[in-house]
Amino acid sequence: MKIKQKILVVDDKPSTLESVTGVLEDLGFEVDTALDGETALKKLEESLPEAVLLDIWLPGIDGLEVLKKIKQDWPVLPVIIMSGHATIETAVKATKLGAYDVIEKPISYEQIELTIRNAIKYRDLQEENILLRQKAVGRVELTGESPAMKQLKEQIAIVAPTDAWVLIQGENGTGKELVAQTIHRLSKRSNKPMVEVNCAAIPEELIESELFGHEKGAFTGATSMKRGKFDLANGGTLFLDEIGDMSLKTQAKILRILQEQKFQRVGGSRTISVDVRIIAATNKDLEKEIEKGNFREDLYYRLNVIPIYVPPLRERTEDIPLLFEEFMKEFGAYARGIKHVQPEVFDALSSYNWPGNVRELRNLVERLVILARGEEITIDDLPPNLRNSNKTIANLSNANGKVEIPHYFSTNDYRKARQLFEKEYLEYKLKQYKGNITKTAEAIGIERRHLHRKIKTLGIKV
């Protein structure tokens, strides 16, 4: 069901409130009212409307003072000043303080509709410009043309335009946040914010306040009302990063709110309704965490509507040159005339296991462009562990004649050689652990679902 846009009308005359409310409700808006400025500001703290119709003459603090405070706290919120005897001086002053428009009473049906709808459109444009500027600051594109990345991009293109919830899984440093940003950018909610919550970084005692907000005096230090992440993400996307690190107590509360899309602030009694899309991410095997009793099974199935797996860099080494080039451009200010990268550099990088994934590669490129000498990055510029990562073949070739060179060294097709090695290695390890997938995964340090996927992809019989 479509949520009605809400308008706050502030006037000290009940008859004006009644007549304006009737007109706005006929136009399909939800209406809230206030008889004075103090009440209006309190209502704005509880829930933001789409626009405010504000009388200029009010008891207590007058309309211009209320306008000034609104623009301090909610600069994008459109405020339309109403006045029965507006002067040019008043209109100019209100406009300078940030009013969208000044209209005279009595207000006509056509005038109020046109002004409010234009004000909301103007606010949407302002928010869109803010979001575009934010997106321009960081990377918003997924880099890579490997089969694994093409599959990931195709999956995102299908899922993004829907409102389906997404659970992104992958190792640290693979770019799960970038995947979430891409999904939001390609969604119907892209003109609204994507609000991020790092579930691992917020202490358990504060996470409820972060997610749901709190009322003034709810706890020591709560000197004013604070809107939570759910509230801030209304109409947009809430990104729950590292969801696997959330406590069981908070998981229980999250589950109820996810189901109902309603919550109460900490220390409050008012129920607030929101419309948010949830994207969650984790580097943990949540099925294993469920077995350990660390994660709620019902929450897992609620979040895991569309599972998306972000491959580690070692599964898409074909993308390393593209990523390297992108990071070179990012750190171009340090490059000091570097124009070329030796092919041997990429051979070495492709032979490395990349435990830190794309994040580790980015850090390496930054280091190289700062420390490299001359116009070329060479194999000698690499750290020792990377320089030595592609010497396995040479070492085996120099061994005594009894050493058998593995058959995957005979092919010049890197991808095929890697698959042959992985298959042989996993077959050996599975045999060593008598076909027990869980024990094998633990022994070789990968997630159980990742091993399952490899077994299926490589055609290994267990």
Sine and cosine of phi, psi and omega as CSV:
sin_phi,cos_phi,sin_psi,cos_psi,sin_omega,cos_omega
0.00,0.00,0.72,-0.69,-0.02,-1.00
-0.95,0.32,0.76,-0.65,0.01,-1.00
-0.99,0.17,0.75,-0.66,-0.01,-1.00
-0.94,0.33,0.58,-0.81,0.09,-1.00
-0.96,0.27,0.69,-0.73,-0.10,-1.00
-0.97,-0.23,0.67,-0.74,0.06,-1.00
-0.87,-0.50,0.72,-0.69,0.10,-1.00
-0.99,-0.16,0.82,-0.57,0.01,-1.00
-0.93,-0.36,0.81,-0.58,-0.05,-1.00
-0.86,-0.51,0.90,-0.43,0.01,-1.00
-0.38,-0.93,0.58,-0.81,-0.04,-1.00
-0.99,0.11,-0.04,1.00,0.01,-1.00
-0.96,-0.28,0.90,-0.43,0.01,-1.00
-0.83,0.55,-0.56,0.83,-0.02,-1.00
-0.91,0.42,-0.63,0.78,0.05,-1.00
-0.91,0.40,-0.68,0.73,0.03,-1.00
-0.86,0.51,-0.67,0.74,-0.03,-1.00
-0.91,0.42,-0.71,0.71,-0.05,-1.00
-0.94,0.35,-0.69,0.73,0.01,-1.00
-0.92,0.40,-0.63,0.78,0.04,-1.00
-0.86,0.50,-0.69,0.72,0.01,-1.00
-0.87,0.50,-0.70,0.72,0.01,-1.00
-0.89,0.45,-0.72,0.69,-0.05,-1.00
-0.92,0.40,-0.63,0.77,0.03,-1.00
-0.91,0.41,-0.59,0.81,0.08,-1.00
-0.89,0.45,-0.50,0.87,0.01,-1.00
-0.99,0.13,-0.06,1.00,0.06,-1.00
0.99,-0.12,0.21,0.98,0.02,-1.00
-1.00,-0.05,0.42,-0.91,0.22,-0.98
-1.00,-0.02,0.67,-0.74,-0.13,-0.99
-0.85,-0.53,0.72,-0.69,0.18,-0.98
-0.87,-0.50,0.49,-0.87,-0.08,-1.00
-0.75,-0.66,0.37,-0.93,0.08,-1.00
-0.53,-0.85,0.62,-0.78,-0.03,-1.00
-1.00,-0.04,-0.16,0.99,0.00,-1.00
-0.46,-0.89,0.18,-0.98,-0.09,-1.00
-0.92,0.39,-0.64,0.77,-0.02,-1.00
-0.88,0.48,-0.70,0.72,0.02,-1.00
-0.90,0.44,-0.64,0.77,0.01,-1.00
-0.87,0.49,-0.71,0.70,-0.01,-1.00
-0.91,0.42,-0.59,0.80,0.05,-1.00
-0.90,0.43,-0.66,0.75,0.00,-1.00
-0.92,0.39,-0.56,0.83,0.05,-1.00
-0.92,0.40,-0.56,0.83,0.04,-1.00
-0.92,0.39,-0.53,0.85,-0.01,-1.00
-0.97,0.25,-0.69,0.72,-0.06,-1.00
-0.33,-0.94,0.80,-0.60,-0.03,-1.00
-0.99,0.15,0.74,-0.67,0.10,-1.00
-1.00,0.09,-0.01,-1.00,0.07,-1.00
-0.98,0.19,-0.50,0.86,-0.01,-1.00
-0.33,-0.94,0.28,-0.96,0.02,-1.00
-0.82,-0.57,0.76,-0.65,0.18,-0.98
-0.98,-0.19,0.90,-0.44,-0.21,-0.98
-0.82,-0.57,0.85,-0.52,0.09,-1.00
-0.95,0.30,0.59,-0.81,-0.07,-1.00
-0.99,0.13,-0.46,0.89,-0.01,-1.00
-0.97,-0.25,0.95,-0.32,-0.05,-1.00
-0.73,-0.68,0.49,-0.87,0.11,-0.99
-0.93,0.37,0.50,-0.87,-0.04,-1.00
0.97,0.23,-0.80,-0.60,0.04,-1.00
-0.98,0.20,0.73,-0.69,-0.09,-1.00
-0.98,0.17,0.10,-1.00,-0.10,-1.00
-0.86,0.50,-0.62,0.78,-0.01,-1.00
-0.92,0.40,-0.59,0.81,0.04,-1.00
-0.94,0.35,-0.63,0.77,0.07,-1.00
-0.89,0.46,-0.68,0.73,0.03,-1.00
-0.85,0.53,-0.70,0.71,-0.01,-1.00
-0.87,0.50,-0.69,0.72,-0.01,-1.00
-0.93,0.35,-0.60,0.80,0.04,-1.00
-0.88,0.48,-0.71,0.71,-0.05,-1.00
-0.94,0.34,-0.41,0.91,0.08,-1.00
-0.95,0.32,-0.68,0.73,-0.10,-1.00
-1.00,-0.06,-0.53,0.85,-0.05,-1.00
-0.71,-0.70,0.95,0.31,-0.16,-0.99
-0.87,0.49,-0.43,0.90,-0.06,-1.00
-1.00,0.02,-0.27,0.96,-0.04,-1.00
-0.92,0.40,0.86,-0.50,-0.03,-1.00
-0.96,0.26,0.73,-0.68,0.02,-1.00
-0.86,-0.51,0.81,-0.58,0.02,-1.00
-0.94,-0.34,0.87,-0.49,-0.03,-1.00
-0.99,0.12,0.73,-0.68,0.09,-1.00
-0.94,-0.35,0.68,-0.73,0.03,-1.00
-0.48,-0.88,0.65,-0.76,0.03,-1.00
-0.99,0.13,-0.33,0.94,0.00,-1.00
-0.55,-0.83,0.86,0.51,-0.02,-1.00
-0.95,0.31,0.66,-0.75,0.09,-1.00
-0.96,-0.29,0.24,-0.97,0.04,-1.00
-0.88,0.48,-0.62,0.79,0.00,-1.00
-0.89,0.46,-0.69,0.73,0.02,-1.00
-0.90,0.44,-0.70,0.72,-0.01,-1.00
-0.88,0.47,-0.67,0.74,0.01,-1.00
-0.90,0.43,-0.68,0.74,-0.01,-1.00
-0.90,0.44,-0.70,0.72,0.01,-1.00
-0.89,0.45,-0.66,0.75,0.00,-1.00
-0.91,0.42,-0.66,0.75,0.03,-1.00
-0.90,0.44,-0.53,0.85,0.02,-1.00
-0.98,0.19,-0.14,0.99,0.09,-1.00
0.91,-0.41,0.13,0.99,0.02,-1.00
-0.90,0.44,0.63,-0.77,0.04,-1.00
-0.95,0.32,-0.65,0.76,-0.04,-1.00
-0.33,-0.94,0.30,-0.95,0.10,-1.00
-0.83,-0.56,0.83,-0.55,0.00,-1.00
-0.84,-0.54,0.52,-0.85,-0.06,-1.00
-1.00,-0.09,0.56,-0.83,0.13,-0.99
-0.99,0.11,0.43,-0.90,-0.16,0.99
-0.93,0.36,0.57,-0.82,-0.10,-0.99
-1.00,-0.03,0.78,-0.63,0.01,-1.00
-0.99,0.12,0.39,-0.92,0.00,-1.00
-0.85,0.53,-0.75,0.67,-0.06,-1.00
-0.92,0.39,-0.63,0.78,-0.04,-1.00
-0.91,0.41,-0.71,0.71,-0.05,-1.00
-0.93,0.38,-0.62,0.78,0.01,-1.00
-0.91,0.42,-0.75,0.66,-0.04,-1.00
-0.89,0.47,-0.70,0.72,-0.06,-1.00
-0.91,0.41,-0.70,0.71,-0.04,-1.00
-0.92,0.38,-0.70,0.71,-0.04,-1.00
-0.91,0.41,-0.62,0.78,0.06,-1.00
-0.92,0.39,-0.60,0.80,0.01,-1.00
-0.90,0.43,-0.66,0.75,0.01,-1.00
-0.92,0.39,-0.65,0.76,0.05,-1.00
-0.88,0.47,-0.66,0.75,0.00,-1.00
-0.90,0.44,-0.66,0.75,0.04,-1.00
-0.89,0.46,-0.68,0.73,0.02,-1.00
-0.86,0.51,-0.64,0.77,0.03,-1.00
-0.91,0.42,-0.64,0.77,0.04,-1.00
-0.89,0.46,-0.72,0.70,0.00,-1.00
-0.90,0.44,-0.63,0.77,0.00,-1.00
-0.90,0.43,-0.65,0.76,0.04,-1.00
-0.90,0.44,-0.63,0.78,0.04,-1.00
-0.89,0.46,-0.71,0.71,-0.01,-1.00
-0.90,0.44,-0.64,0.77,0.02,-1.00
-0.90,0.44,-0.63,0.77,0.04,-1.00
-0.91,0.41,-0.63,0.78,0.03,-1.00
-0.90,0.43,-0.66,0.75,-0.02,-1.00
-0.92,0.40,-0.52,0.85,-0.05,-1.00
-0.95,0.32,-0.29,0.96,-0.06,-1.00
-0.95,0.31,-0.67,0.74,-0.09,-1.00
-0.87,-0.49,-0.07,-1.00,0.01,-1.00
-0.95,0.30,0.71,-0.71,0.04,-1.00
-0.77,-0.64,0.17,0.99,-0.01,-1.00
-0.88,-0.48,0.60,-0.80,0.09,-1.00
-1.00,0.05,0.83,-0.56,-0.06,-1.00
-0.99,-0.14,0.74,-0.67,0.08,-1.00
0.61,-0.79,0.59,-0.81,0.03,-1.00
-0.82,-0.57,0.24,0.97,0.05,-1.00
-0.93,0.36,0.35,-0.94,0.05,-1.00
-0.81,0.59,-0.64,0.77,-0.01,-1.00
-0.90,0.44,-0.65,0.76,-0.01,-1.00
-0.96,0.27,-0.59,0.81,0.07,-1.00
-0.88,0.48,-0.66,0.76,0.03,-1.00
-0.90,0.43,-0.66,0.75,0.02,-1.00
-0.89,0.46,-0.71,0.71,-0.01,-1.00
-0.90,0.44,-0.64,0.77,0.03,-1.00
-0.89,0.45,-0.66,0.75,0.01,-1.00
-0.90,0.43,-0.67,0.74,0.02,-1.00
-0.89,0.45,-0.68,0.74,-0.01,-1.00
-0.87,0.49,-0.54,0.84,0.01,-1.00
-0.97,0.23,-0.67,0.74,-0.14,-0.99
-0.99,0.17,-0.62,0.79,-0.17,-0.99
-0.81,0.58,-0.72,0.69,-0.07,-1.00
-0.93,0.36,-0.21,0.98,0.01,-1.00
-1.00,0.04,0.05,-1.00,0.10,-0.99
-0.98,-0.21,0.20,0.98,-0.04,-1.00
-0.89,0.46,0.59,-0.80,0.05,-1.00
-0.98,0.20,0.51,-0.86,-0.13,-0.99
-0.78,-0.63,0.68,-0.73,0.13,-0.99
-0.90,-0.43,0.92,-0.39,-0.03,-1.00
-0.99,-0.12,0.82,-0.58,-0.01,-1.00
-0.84,-0.54,0.60,-0.80,-0.01,-1.00
0.19,-0.98,0.27,-0.96,-0.02,-1.00
-0.93,0.36,0.25,-0.97,0.08,-1.00
-0.88,0.48,0.68,-0.73,0.08,-1.00
1.00,0.07,0.09,1.00,-0.04,-1.00
-1.00,0.08,-0.29,0.96,0.03,-1.00
0.96,-0.27,0.55,0.83,-0.02,-1.00
-0.90,0.44,-0.62,0.78,0.02,-1.00
-0.91,0.42,-0.62,0.78,0.03,-1.00
-0.91,0.42,-0.60,0.80,0.07,-1.00
-0.89,0.45,-0.70,0.72,0.02,-1.00
-0.88,0.48,-0.68,0.73,0.02,-1.00
-0.89,0.46,-0.63,0.78,0.00,-1.00
-0.92,0.40,-0.67,0.74,0.04,-1.00
-0.87,0.50,-0.72,0.69,0.00,-1.00
-0.90,0.43,-0.67,0.74,-0.04,-1.00
-0.89,0.45,-0.53,0.85,-0.02,-1.00
-1.00,-0.05,0.08,1.00,-0.06,-1.00
-1.00,-0.05,0.14,-0.99,0.07,-1.00
-0.95,0.31,-0.17,0.98,-0.04,-1.00
-0.99,-0.16,0.21,0.98,-0.13,-0.99
-0.91,0.42,-0.32,0.95,0.04,-1.00
-1.00,0.08,0.03,1.00,0.09,-1.00
-0.91,-0.42,0.27,-0.96,-0.10,-0.99
-0.96,0.27,0.46,-0.89,0.28,-0.96
-0.97,-0.23,0.90,-0.44,-0.07,-1.00
-0.98,-0.21,0.80,-0.60,-0.07,-1.00
-0.98,-0.19,0.66,-0.75,0.11,-0.99
-0.82,-0.57,0.89,-0.46,0.10,-1.00
-1.00,0.03,0.99,-0.15,-0.11,-0.99
-0.91,0.42,-0.37,0.93,-0.02,-1.00
-0.99,0.11,-0.38,0.92,-0.13,-0.99
-1.00,-0.06,-0.26,0.97,-0.07,-1.00
-0.99,-0.14,0.80,-0.59,0.03,-1.00
-0.85,0.53,0.55,-0.84,-0.06,-1.00
-0.82,0.57,-0.61,0.79,-0.07,-1.00
-0.95,0.30,-0.24,0.97,-0.02,-1.00
-0.94,-0.33,-0.18,0.98,-0.15,-0.99
-0.92,0.38,-0.55,0.84,0.05,-1.00
-0.90,0.43,-0.66,0.75,0.04,-1.00
-0.90,0.43,-0.63,0.77,0.02,-1.00
-0.91,0.42,-0.68,0.73,-0.08,-1.00
-0.98,0.21,-0.69,0.73,-0.15,-0.99
-0.96,-0.28,-0.22,0.98,-0.07,-1.00
0.99,0.11,0.08,-1.00,0.03,-1.00
-0.53,-0.85,0.36,-0.93,0.06,-1.00
-1.00,-0.01,0.36,-0.93,0.06,-1.00
-0.86,0.52,0.77,-0.64,0.02,-1.00
0.99,0.14,0.13,0.99,-0.03,-1.00
-0.90,0.44,-0.51,0.86,0.04,-1.00
-0.37,-0.93,0.16,-0.99,-0.01,-1.00
-0.86,0.50,0.82,-0.58,-0.01,-1.00
0.99,-0.17,-0.20,0.98,0.02,-1.00
-1.00,0.10,0.98,0.19,-0.10,-0.99
-0.99,0.13,-0.20,0.98,0.04,-1.00
-0.47,-0.88,0.26,-0.97,0.04,-1.00
-0.93,0.36,0.62,-0.78,0.02,-1.00
-0.75,-0.66,0.77,-0.64,0.08,-1.00
-0.98,0.20,0.64,-0.77,-0.02,-1.00
-1.00,0.03,0.09,-1.00,-0.04,-1.00
-0.89,0.46,-0.61,0.79,0.04,-1.00
-0.87,0.50,-0.68,0.73,-0.01,-1.00
-0.91,0.42,-0.69,0.72,-0.03,-1.00
-0.92,0.39,-0.46,0.89,-0.03,-1.00
-1.00,0.00,0.08,1.00,-0.06,-1.00
-0.81,0.59,0.81,-0.58,-0.03,-1.00
1.00,0.04,-0.22,0.98,-0.04,-1.00
-0.89,-0.46,-0.67,-0.74,-0.09,-1.00
-0.82,-0.58,0.67,-0.74,0.11,-0.99
-0.95,-0.33,0.87,-0.49,-0.03,-1.00
-0.98,-0.21,0.94,-0.34,0.01,-1.00
-1.00,-0.09,1.00,-0.07,-0.04,-1.00
-0.99,0.11,0.58,-0.82,-0.03,-1.00
0.81,0.59,0.75,0.66,-0.02,-1.00
-0.88,0.48,-0.44,0.90,-0.01,-1.00
-0.93,0.38,-0.23,0.97,0.00,-1.00
-0.99,-0.13,0.11,0.99,0.01,-1.00
-0.98,0.18,0.64,-0.77,-0.03,-1.00
-0.92,0.38,0.41,-0.91,0.00,-1.00
-0.87,0.49,-0.59,0.81,0.00,-1.00
-0.89,0.45,-0.71,0.70,0.01,-1.00
-0.94,0.33,-0.57,0.82,0.05,-1.00
-0.83,0.55,-0.67,0.75,-0.01,-1.00
-0.89,0.46,-0.67,0.74,-0.01,-1.00
-0.95,0.32,-0.63,0.78,0.04,-1.00
-0.87,0.50,-0.69,0.72,-0.06,-1.00
-0.85,0.53,-0.71,0.70,-0.01,-1.00
-0.90,0.44,-0.67,0.74,-0.03,-1.00
-0.94,0.35,-0.61,0.79,0.04,-1.00
-0.88,0.48,-0.63,0.77,-0.03,-1.00
-0.95,0.32,-0.66,0.75,-0.13,-0.99
-1.00,-0.09,-0.36,0.93,-0.11,-0.99
0.83,0.55,0.55,0.84,0.05,-1.00
-0.69,-0.72,0.52,-0.85,0.01,-1.00
-0.37,-0.93,0.19,-0.98,0.12,-0.99
-0.84,-0.54,0.62,-0.79,0.06,-1.00
-0.92,0.39,0.44,-0.90,0.06,-1.00
-0.87,0.49,0.81,-0.58,-0.03,-1.00
0.99,0.11,0.06,1.00,-0.02,-1.00
-0.92,-0.40,0.19,-0.98,0.01,-1.00
-0.83,-0.55,-0.16,0.99,-0.03,-1.00
-0.99,0.17,0.76,-0.66,0.02,-1.00
-1.00,0.07,0.79,-0.61,-0.03,-1.00
-0.93,-0.38,0.77,-0.64,0.02,-1.00
-0.98,-0.18,0.65,-0.76,0.02,-1.00
-0.70,-0.72,0.25,-0.97,0.08,-1.00
-0.77,-0.64,0.99,-0.15,-0.04,-1.00
-0.78,-0.63,0.51,-0.86,0.16,-0.99
-0.99,-0.14,0.70,-0.71,-0.04,-1.00
-0.98,-0.22,0.79,-0.61,0.21,-0.98
-0.85,-0.53,0.84,-0.55,0.01,-1.00
-0.90,-0.43,0.42,-0.91,0.01,-1.00
-0.61,-0.79,0.52,-0.86,0.03,-1.00
-0.40,-0.92,0.48,-0.87,0.12,-0.99
-0.98,-0.20,0.10,0.99,-0.03,-1.00
-0.98,-0.20,0.40,-0.92,0.13,-0.99
-0.99,0.10,0.99,-0.16,-0.12,-0.99
-0.91,0.40,-0.49,0.87,0.05,-1.00
-0.90,0.44,-0.64,0.77,0.05,-1.00
-0.93,0.36,-0.60,0.80,0.04,-1.00
-0.91,0.41,-0.55,0.83,0.07,-1.00
-0.90,0.44,-0.69,0.72,0.02,-1.00
-0.88,0.48,-0.58,0.82,0.00,-1.00
-0.98,0.18,-0.17,0.99,-0.04,-1.00
1.00,0.10,0.26,0.96,-0.04,-1.00
-1.00,-0.10,-0.20,0.98,-0.04,-1.00
-0.62,-0.79,0.66,-0.75,-0.05,-1.00
-0.96,0.28,0.76,-0.65,-0.01,-1.00
-0.91,0.42,-0.65,0.76,-0.02,-1.00
-0.91,0.41,-0.57,0.82,0.05,-1.00
-0.94,0.35,-0.62,0.78,0.02,-1.00
-0.86,0.51,-0.73,0.68,-0.03,-1.00
-0.95,0.31,-0.42,0.91,0.07,-1.00
-0.95,0.30,-0.62,0.79,-0.03,-1.00
-0.98,0.18,-0.56,0.83,-0.17,-0.99
-1.00,0.09,0.77,0.64,0.05,-1.00
-0.94,0.33,-0.78,0.62,0.07,-1.00
-0.85,-0.53,0.96,-0.28,0.05,-1.00
-0.99,0.13,0.71,-0.70,0.06,-1.00
-0.80,-0.60,0.80,-0.60,-0.01,-1.00
-0.97,-0.25,0.81,-0.58,0.04,-1.00
-0.99,-0.16,0.91,-0.43,-0.10,-1.00
-0.94,0.35,0.56,-0.83,0.11,-0.99
-0.94,0.34,0.29,-0.96,-0.07,-1.00
-0.89,0.45,-0.53,0.85,-0.01,-1.00
-0.92,0.40,-0.29,0.96,0.05,-1.00
-1.00,-0.05,-0.01,1.00,0.01,-1.00
-0.56,-0.83,0.77,0.64,-0.06,-1.00
-0.90,0.43,-0.31,0.95,0.07,-1.00
-0.87,0.50,-0.39,0.92,-0.05,-1.00
-1.00,0.08,-0.12,0.99,-0.09,-1.00
-0.85,0.52,-0.72,0.70,0.03,-1.00
-0.86,0.51,-0.64,0.77,0.02,-1.00
-0.91,0.41,-0.69,0.72,0.02,-1.00
-0.91,0.42,-0.66,0.75,0.01,-1.00
-0.86,0.51,-0.71,0.70,0.01,-1.00
-0.89,0.45,-0.66,0.75,0.00,-1.00
-0.89,0.46,-0.69,0.72,-0.02,-1.00
-0.94,0.33,-0.52,0.85,0.09,-1.00
-0.86,0.51,-0.68,0.73,0.03,-1.00
-0.91,0.41,-0.64,0.77,-0.02,-1.00
-0.88,0.47,-0.63,0.77,-0.03,-1.00
-0.98,-0.21,0.45,0.89,-0.05,-1.00
-0.84,0.54,-0.48,0.88,-0.03,-1.00
-0.90,0.44,-0.42,0.91,-0.01,-1.00
-1.00,-0.02,-0.25,0.97,-0.28,-0.96
-0.89,0.45,-0.51,0.86,0.04,-1.00
0.77,0.64,0.76,0.65,0.13,-0.99
1.00,0.06,0.23,0.97,0.05,-1.00
-0.93,0.37,0.82,-0.57,-0.10,-0.99
-0.87,-0.49,-0.24,0.97,-0.15,-0.99
-0.53,-0.85,0.45,-0.89,0.08,-1.00
-0.81,-0.59,0.80,-0.61,0.01,-1.00
-0.88,0.48,0.66,-0.75,0.06,-1.00
-0.84,0.55,-0.54,0.84,0.00,-1.00
-0.88,0.47,-0.46,0.89,0.04,-1.00
-0.88,0.47,-0.73,0.68,-0.02,-1.00
-0.93,0.36,-0.53,0.85,0.08,-1.00
-0.88,0.47,-0.68,0.73,0.00,-1.00
-0.92,0.38,-0.68,0.74,-0.01,-1.00
-0.90,0.43,-0.57,0.82,0.00,-1.00
-0.95,0.30,-0.34,0.94,0.00,-1.00
-1.00,0.02,-0.15,0.99,-0.06,-1.00
-1.00,0.07,0.44,-0.90,-0.10,-0.99
-1.00,0.08,-0.33,0.95,0.04,-1.00
0.79,0.62,0.91,0.43,0.05,-1.00
-0.89,0.46,-0.45,0.89,0.03,-1.00
-1.00,-0.07,0.02,1.00,0.09,-1.00
0.86,0.51,-0.55,-0.83,-0.11,-0.99
-0.89,0.46,-0.55,0.83,0.02,-1.00
-0.88,0.47,-0.65,0.76,0.02,-1.00
-0.91,0.41,-0.64,0.77,0.04,-1.00
-0.89,0.45,-0.67,0.74,0.00,-1.00
-0.88,0.48,-0.70,0.72,0.02,-1.00
-0.89,0.46,-0.62,0.79,0.02,-1.00
-0.90,0.44,-0.71,0.71,-0.02,-1.00
-0.89,0.46,-0.66,0.75,0.03,-1.00
-0.86,0.51,-0.68,0.73,0.01,-1.00
-0.89,0.45,-0.68,0.73,-0.05,-1.00
-0.91,0.42,-0.69,0.72,-0.04,-1.00
-0.93,0.35,-0.39,0.92,0.03,-1.00
-0.99,0.14,-0.66,0.75,-0.14,-0.99
-0.99,-0.12,-0.33,0.94,-0.06,-1.00
-0.90,0.45,0.58,-0.81,0.01,-1.00
-0.95,-0.31,0.59,-0.81,0.03,-1.00
0.99,0.14,-0.26,-0.96,-0.09,-1.00
-1.00,-0.10,-0.01,1.00,-0.09,-1.00
-0.74,-0.67,0.66,-0.75,0.15,-0.99
-1.00,-0.01,0.84,-0.54,-0.08,-1.00
-0.92,-0.40,0.13,-0.99,0.02,-1.00
-0.87,0.49,-0.49,0.87,-0.01,-1.00
-0.95,0.31,-0.30,0.95,0.03,-1.00
-0.98,0.20,-0.27,0.96,-0.04,-1.00
-0.97,0.26,0.47,-0.88,0.12,-0.99
-0.87,0.49,0.43,-0.90,-0.06,-1.00
-0.81,0.58,-0.64,0.77,-0.04,-1.00
-0.91,0.41,-0.49,0.87,0.04,-1.00
-0.99,0.11,-0.57,0.82,0.04,-1.00
-0.90,0.45,-0.55,0.84,-0.07,-1.00
-1.00,0.01,-0.11,0.99,-0.12,-0.99
-0.94,0.35,-0.33,0.94,-0.02,-1.00
-0.93,-0.36,0.40,0.92,-0.02,-1.00
-0.99,-0.17,0.09,1.00,-0.07,-1.00
-0.87,0.50,-0.69,0.72,-0.03,-1.00
-0.89,0.46,-0.71,0.70,-0.01,-1.00
-0.88,0.47,-0.66,0.75,0.00,-1.00
-0.89,0.46,-0.68,0.73,0.01,-1.00
-0.92,0.40,-0.63,0.78,-0.03,-1.00
-0.92,0.40,-0.48,0.87,-0.03,-1.00
-1.00,0.03,-0.07,1.00,-0.02,-1.00
-0.95,0.30,0.15,-0.99,-0.02,-1.00
-0.92,0.39,0.28,-0.96,-0.14,-0.99
-0.87,0.48,-0.29,0.96,-0.02,-1.00
-0.97,0.22,-0.26,0.97,-0.01,-1.00
-0.97,0.23,0.81,-0.59,-0.02,-1.00
-1.00,-0.02,0.82,-0.57,0.01,-1.00
-0.96,0.26,0.83,-0.56,0.01,-1.00
-0.82,0.57,0.59,-0.81,-0.09,-1.00
-0.90,0.43,-0.38,0.92,-0.03,-1.00
-0.96,0.29,-0.17,0.99,0.10,-1.00
-0.97,0.23,-0.23,0.97,-0.08,-1.00
-0.99,0.15,-0.24,0.97,-0.01,-1.00
-1.00,-0.10,0.56,-0.83,0.08,-1.00
-1.00,-0.05,0.00,1.00,0.01,-1.00
-1.00,0.01,0.97,-0.26,-0.09,-1.00
-0.86,0.52,-0.70,0.72,-0.04,-1.00
-0.89,0.47,-0.67,0.74,0.01,-1.00
-0.91,0.42,-0.68,0.74,0.01,-1.00
-0.87,0.49,-0.66,0.75,0.00,-1.00
-0.90,0.43,-0.67,0.74,0.03,-1.00
-0.90,0.44,-0.67,0.74,0.02,-1.00
-0.89,0.46,-0.68,0.73,0.03,-1.00
-0.89,0.45,-0.75,0.67,-0.02,-1.00
-0.86,0.51,-0.68,0.73,-0.02,-1.00
-0.89,0.45,-0.74,0.68,-0.02,-1.00
-0.89,0.45,-0.68,0.74,-0.01,-1.00
-0.90,0.43,-0.73,0.69,-0.03,-1.00
-0.93,0.36,-0.59,0.81,0.06,-1.00
-0.88,0.48,-0.66,0.75,0.02,-1.00
-0.90,0.44,-0.72,0.69,-0.03,-1.00
-0.92,0.38,-0.63,0.77,0.04,-1.00
-0.90,0.44,-0.62,0.78,0.05,-1.00
-0.91,0.40,-0.64,0.77,0.00,-1.00
-0.87,0.49,-0.59,0.81,-0.02,-1.00
-0.97,-0.26,0.42,0.91,0.15,-0.99
0.81,0.58,0.63,0.77,0.07,-1.00
0.97,0.23,0.10,1.00,0.00,-1.00
-0.98,0.18,0.96,-0.29,-0.11,-0.99
-0.92,0.39,-0.65,0.76,-0.02,-1.00
-0.88,0.47,-0.73,0.68,-0.01,-1.00
-0.92,0.40,-0.62,0.78,0.01,-1.00
-0.90,0.44,-0.70,0.71,0.00,-1.00
-0.87,0.49,-0.68,0.73,0.02,-1.00
-0.90,0.43,-0.65,0.76,-0.06,-1.00
-0.92,0.40,-0.64,0.77,-0.07,-1.00
-1.00,-0.10,0.00,1.00,0.15,-0.99
0.98,0.21,0.54,0.84,0.11,-0.99
-0.82,-0.58,0.26,-0.97,-0.02,-1.00
-0.96,0.26,0.50,-0.86,-0.07,-1.00
-0.86,0.50,-0.68,0.74,-0.02,-1.00
-0.92,0.38,-0.52,0.85,0.05,-1.00
-0.91,0.41,-0.67,0.74,0.03,-1.00
-0.90,0.43,-0.67,0.75,0.06,-1.00
-0.83,0.56,-0.71,0.70,-0.03,-1.00
-0.90,0.44,-0.64,0.77,0.01,-1.00
-0.91,0.41,-0.67,0.74,-0.01,-1.00
-0.86,0.50,-0.69,0.73,-0.01,-1.00
-0.94,0.35,-0.70,0.71,-0.03,-1.00
-0.89,0.45,-0.66,0.75,-0.08,-1.00
-1.00,0.03,-0.05,1.00,0.05,-1.00
0.94,0.34,0.57,0.82,-0.02,-1.00
-0.99,0.12,0.74,-0.68,0.05,-1.00
-1.00,-0.04,0.80,-0.60,-0.03,-1.00
-0.96,-0.29,0.00,0.00,0.00,0.00
